[in-house]
Amino acid sequence: MTAPATHVLMPALSPKMKSGTLVRWLVEEGAAVAAGDILAEVETDKATMEVEAAESGVLLRRLAAEGENVAVGAPIAAIAPAPRPAPAAAPTAKAKTAPERARPRLTVREALRQALAEEMRRDPDVFLLGEEIGAYQGSFRVTQGLLEEFGPKRVVDAPIVEHAFAGLGVGAAFAGLKPVIEFMSFNFVLQALDHIVNSAAKTLYMSGGALNCPIVFRGPNGASARVGAQHAQDYAAWFAHVPGLKVVAPYTAADAKGLLKAAIRDPNPVVFLEHERLYGESFDAPDDPEALVDIGVAAIARRGEDATLVAFSRGVALALQAAEQLAGRGVNVEVVDLRTLRPLDMGCVLESVGRTGRCVVVEEGWPRGGIGAEIAARLMEEAFEKLRAPVRRVTAKDVPAPYAANLEEMARPQLGDVLAALEAVLHSGFKRSGCLFT
């Protein structure tokens, strides 16, 4: 049976917004779209913003004309699921075997929603608190349907005052509850750093182990699309710097679900970094509600022996694309998905680099004091004799995120940047006393 088309709705770009003008369409009817692709530009009383596709598929119909004023929540387009490829012919059976159970595919958004719902059913102390997570169903629809199931005492809409509701959450955690705090963007978390760093992260240590803080701070972190420097930075390295915090940044839906469930059950504060451009991406995922993923354990996303690419969150997609391109030239690159940034699984990185001798680290954050800088320093300290070339980093440019679309893309890590860094480590070595050691 064919899955029904989904509607793209006119988004509310501010709490007081009632309608917006569809300035222009950027995608034609019948065109294939991927999650995160820009569909149209919308003008409000404050700015011109872009509407992204939440799911991959085909733009079936444009339901609003250019120049039309559309009410918030009204459909502006219909997206049909991408057609599935025809199944391959079944091989000739030699013997009866038990039928294989197909693994479900989930978007990262669905995986996070499942994790929240399952943990709330499992433990009545778990509750959600954040901006527009209830009646509005969440800015990115991660909490869609949860208010209806769990009610307003466990899905709590907060005012847009990050410092205030983060503090409420920390206090609730000290009192024995297990809050999950959603921020519209981790760029806005800067308003709440005092509660996250000085209260949630430090209290277990300062109380001599007498008072812990079982809380999860979650939401989108990193590059979005044309929302300016105050919305589009990657602050992963900031939080990974803080003792007392655990910091998680998954790529796949299975890891997003398993790590979020583990984070909610953890007795310590966890910063859970999602990526807006991954919410609509689909992956294989287990349907076992007890399939947790251990915090602090990296994964090998692709095996190889010629070089190691280390990445996390959406950077893993770039790393896998680069590895695939080089595979066509006979170069086998190993991809390490960190998944967790604190604690950092350096054992996995050291083991991989010990075999390949070459390393490139990919991240969307700024270069100075970043995750790549930490890994490069640790490799120099702990595995220098195994390195056959200097470690390279691929990062965002050292500027605030530009608003103009062309400049914004230039400021972010690109596939070409990753390929260039790999070429550099594959064709270089250390120069000592005029000799090149490779």
Secondary structure, 3 states (H helix, E strand, C coil): CCCCCEEEECCCCCCCCCEEEEEEECCCCCCEECCCCEEEEEECCCCEEEEECCCCEEEEEECCCCCCEEECCCEEEEEECCCCCCCCCCCCCCCCCCCCCCCCEEEHHHHHHHHHHHHHHHCCCEEEEECCCCCCCCCCCCCCCHHHHHCCCCEEECCCCHHHHHHHHHHHHHCCCEEEEECCCCCHHHHHHHHHHHHHHCHHHHCCCCCCCCCEEEEECCCCCCCCCCCCCCCHHHHHCCCCCEEECCCCHHHHHHHHHHHHHCCCCEEEEECHHHCCCEEECCCCCCCCCCCCCCEEEECCCCEEEEECCCHHHHHHHHHHHHHCCCCCEEEEECCEEECCCHHHHHHHHHHHCCEEEECCCCCCCCHHHHHHHHHHHHHHHHCCCCCEEECCCCCCCCCCHHHHHHHCCCHHHHHHHHHHHHCCCEEECCEEEC
